[in-house]
Amino acid sequence: MGASLLDMLKGRLRLPVIASPLFIISVPDLVVAQCTSGIIGSMPSLNARPVEQLDDWLAEIKERLAAHDARHPERPAAPFAVNLIVHRTNDRLEEDLKLIVKHKVPIVICSLGARTEVYEAIHSYGGFGIHDVINQGFARKAVEKGADGLVLVAAGAGGHAGALSPFAFVQETRAWYDGPIVLSGAIAHGRSILAAEALGADLAYIGSAFIATEEARAVEEYKRMVTACGAEDIVYTNLITGVYGNYLRPSLEAAGIDVNNLAQYDPSTMDFGTNRKRRWKDIWGSGQGIGVIREVLPAAALIDRLAAEYAAARARLGAHSPLVDPRWGLPRAA
């Protein structure tokens, strides 16, 4: 079924990009802006609280994308995706999956566990399931369980990131897997999208850049911090959730954490003198690619910038993506 996923995407994208689901931040306004600008927009199912809101949000996204397509038949919206946490600690898994099946979500991004019955449910209505992984063991298990594609979360990605170089990760995966690969890790420029394809990936996965957009449900201080920081301001640690992830140094310091002496803390207690609710609220994840993000923009404007950069890089190298629809009219290189 993997080839069918890529076939479904051909001619429907302005850029070979999936906007990664951002916890708390991705909401229907952002997803719709991403899809109508020509990339796959996504959101975590758990961003909709309570579960009844997920039903409403999925209906809203479908209605708004259908309205866009009716107004712009020459450039229909890209498909959307929903991120589903498959881990046993997600007590909403069954309810969320039922709503995903009800609304026939085109693409489901599974995280933290691979289960055959989840992929069977997605396949029951013709949907596609891709799985995010940080190493070869998880990648092989996801494919074995029925995943239609893999999101390789490499070093430098925002949130719960892996530690492998994207060069090594894609290279080793391609040695045994010929299905769709999405590459995640410090991608925030059009050149990086083309580089992901050159490495052997089919699509790039972009998350942190969309934190600093008008439609994102992030507090203004978070957005400003993203525009002010660079790769050296990202700290990779397992102290916040028990799983390794990348976080903005200024937000860690504001919470009273000595980032230059992380060894003093006990990750099993995760006690930094602030309560857990406040930590989650004020410690902010981000990937290493944000050095090129210097202003808060509408999502469409950010995608315009990425498209211009991608087109310039493609023209310079004489490259072409089989997934990009020429009807979008990518800007020519200067």
C-alpha angles and dihedrals in degrees: 000000000000094000089051090059091058091044089054090053098048111113093005100089134074089195131015091248140126115199102224120236109259117208110244091348105072112081134158094274091057095042092051092046090052095047095045089050092057109264131098108267121203145178137187113258088226091064086077108077125213103028091246088067090062089060089052094045095050091049090048094050092049093048094048094047091048090051090051091051091051090053095042110032088159092065112023120192122270117251119268132229138209125210115226122195105219097184117121091244091068102095090183096059097104095045094046092047091053090054092047089054092044092054094037094230105206098221129022120195109207122202139184102017138015121234127180094215091057092055091044089056091050092048092048092080098031097267126143127233124204125183130215115224139173101202144019095264093059091042094055092046092051092052091046090053093052109272115162093208144359133241105207106208103202134182115301097032120135123254118004097008134174127236102228124111111250088231093058096037097053093038095054093042093051089054090072107012126066097174128101116307125194116194122214127186132098095337111153104128133068091241089059091054090056090044090055089056091047090055091056103267121129097211139015123234114219123185119139095054089063093057087077095057129108094240095051117107094229126122115257093247090057091050092048091048091055091053092048099047137074140193094290090058092064119098121199110210144141094212098097102054104001090254121090114259143152120257138177110262095218091056091051091049091048088056090056097257118145099222091187091060106037092146090076092068127084110225091201091066099034087198115151098158093274127095119256095248092055092047093055091046098048106030106083130201125220141158128240096254097078095099088095093051106092106152141032109252139171108270090245091057092050090051090048088055093048090048093052091048092046092049092049092050092046092050091049092054098032090238130152134194117221090210099056117098110225089207089077089069103224112215116263121245114267 
